[in-house]
Amino acid sequence: MKTLKDSLEILEQFFASGEPVSVGEVTERSNYPNSKVSRIFAVFRDFGYLTQDPNTRRYKIGYKAFVLGALYA
């Protein structure tokens, strides 16, 4: 369950800024290792909950996260 907890804590970084973030920024804010943040972002990206800009390599909320939030509303 620790990985799930860590993943959700990392995902919450998007709530704070609302802007695309880099792995390095999240690593600095969260004190999680760069490798862990990268792996978690990759899983969220692969499942469509995050998208990554190929030029800036920054991540933002993806379509599936939007759909999930819309279900709440």
C-alpha positions, 0 to 999 in steps of 0.5 A, spaced: 500 500 500 505 504 500 506 505 493 499 507 492 500 512 497 506 515 494 503 515 487 497 519 490 501 524 494 505 525 487 499 526 483 497 531 488 503 535 486 498 537 480 493 540 485 498 545 488 500 548 481 495 547 476 501 547 471 505 542 468 510 539 472 517 536 471 519 530 474 525 534 477 520 539 480 516 534 484 522 530 486 524 537 490 517 538 493 516 531 495 523 528 497 521 522 493 527 519 489 527 522 481 527 514 479 521 513 483 517 519 481 519 517 473 516 510 474 510 513 477 509 518 472 510 513 467 505 509 469 500 514 470 502 516 463 501 509 460 494 509 463 492 516 460 491 519 467 497 524 465 500 526 459 507 528 457 509 534 452 515 531 448 518 537 447 519 540 455 518 533 458 513 536 463 507 532 465 500 535 466 493 532 467 490 527 462 484 525 459 482 519 464 483 524 470 478 529 467 473 523 466 474 521 473 473 528 476 467 529 471 464 523 474 464 526 481 461 532 479 
